[in-house]
């Protein structure tokens, strides 16, 4: 192959194309994207008690999942952040009046 490339028998474009084809791995049947799963936002299923529909997100610090005891914290710019009750961010918060009760609603996503 190198001799053909050096003598001009094979062009750089042909070589690049063959190398690109060789790098492509065949798709594994289990690696395909699942299209039969329900699509929902990562915070679906959270109910903020006493308030209408609010923007909610999961706290990255503790990563609550359904079944955990949770509490909401009203942020200044991002709605309500949901934390585990035992999260260090909750335990060391200086403004406890910003906590709101939240609960898990109907599960709409897979974990």
C-alpha positions in Angstrom: 0.0 0.0 0.0 2.8 2.4 0.9 4.6 1.6 -2.4 1.5 2.3 -4.4 1.0 5.6 -2.5 4.6 6.6 -3.1 4.5 5.8 -6.8 1.2 7.5 -7.3 -0.8 4.4 -7.9 -3.1 5.3 -5.0 -4.1 8.9 -4.3 -4.3 10.5 -1.0 -8.1 10.8 -1.3 -8.5 7.1 -2.0 -6.3 6.3 1.0 -8.3 8.7 3.3 -11.6 7.1 2.1 -10.4 3.6 2.7 -9.0 4.5 6.2 -12.4 6.2 7.1 -14.3 3.1 6.0 -12.0 0.9 8.0 -12.5 3.0 11.2 -16.3 2.7 11.1 -17.3 -0.1 13.4 -20.4 -2.1 12.6 -23.3 -1.1 14.7 -24.0 -3.4 17.6 -27.6 -4.4 17.8 -27.8 -3.4 21.5 -26.2 0.0 20.9 -29.1 1.3 18.9 -31.0 4.2 20.5 -34.2 3.1 22.1 -37.2 4.8 20.5 -39.8 2.9 22.6 -39.0 4.7 25.8 -41.2 7.6 27.0 -39.5 11.0 26.7 -39.9 13.4 29.6 -37.9 16.1 31.2 -35.5 15.1 34.0 -37.7 16.7 36.6 -41.0 15.4 35.6 -43.1 13.8 38.4 -42.1 16.4 41.1 -45.0 18.1 42.8 -44.3 21.4 44.6 -47.0 21.5 47.3 -49.2 24.6 47.5 -47.9 26.1 44.2 -48.8 25.7 40.6 -46.5 24.4 37.9 -43.0 25.5 38.7 -39.6 24.9 37.0 -37.9 22.2 39.0 -34.5 20.6 38.7 -32.6 17.9 40.6 -29.8 19.0 42.9 -26.5 17.8 41.5 -25.0 17.6 44.9 -27.1 14.8 46.1 -28.9 13.4 43.0 -32.3 12.5 44.5 -34.2 9.6 42.9 -37.8 8.4 43.4 -38.2 7.0 46.9 -35.8 9.4 48.6 -37.2 11.8 51.1 -36.9 15.2 49.3 -37.3 18.9 49.9 -37.4 21.8 47.5 -35.3 25.0 47.7 -36.5 28.1 45.9 -33.6 29.5 43.9 -33.2 33.1 42.8 -33.1 32.3 39.1 -33.8 28.6 38.4 -37.1 27.7 40.0 -37.1 25.0 42.7 -34.1 22.7 43.2 -35.0 19.3 44.6 -32.6 17.9 47.2 -32.5 14.8 49.5 -33.5 15.8 53.0 -30.1 14.6 54.2 -28.2 16.6 51.6 -25.3 18.7 53.1 -26.6 21.7 51.1 -29.9 21.4 52.9 -28.4 20.8 56.3 -26.1 23.9 56.1 -28.5 26.3 54.4 -28.7 29.8 56.0 -32.1 30.7 54.6 -34.5 28.0 55.7 -37.5 30.1 54.7 -36.7 29.3 51.1 -37.5 25.6 51.6 -40.8 24.3 50.2 -42.4 20.9 50.6 -42.2 18.7 47.5 -43.1 15.2 46.9 -42.6 12.6 44.2 -45.5 12.4 41.8 -46.3 9.7 39.3 -43.1 8.2 37.9 -42.7 9.3 34.3 -39.1 8.3 33.7 -36.7 5.4 34.0 -33.8 5.2 36.4 
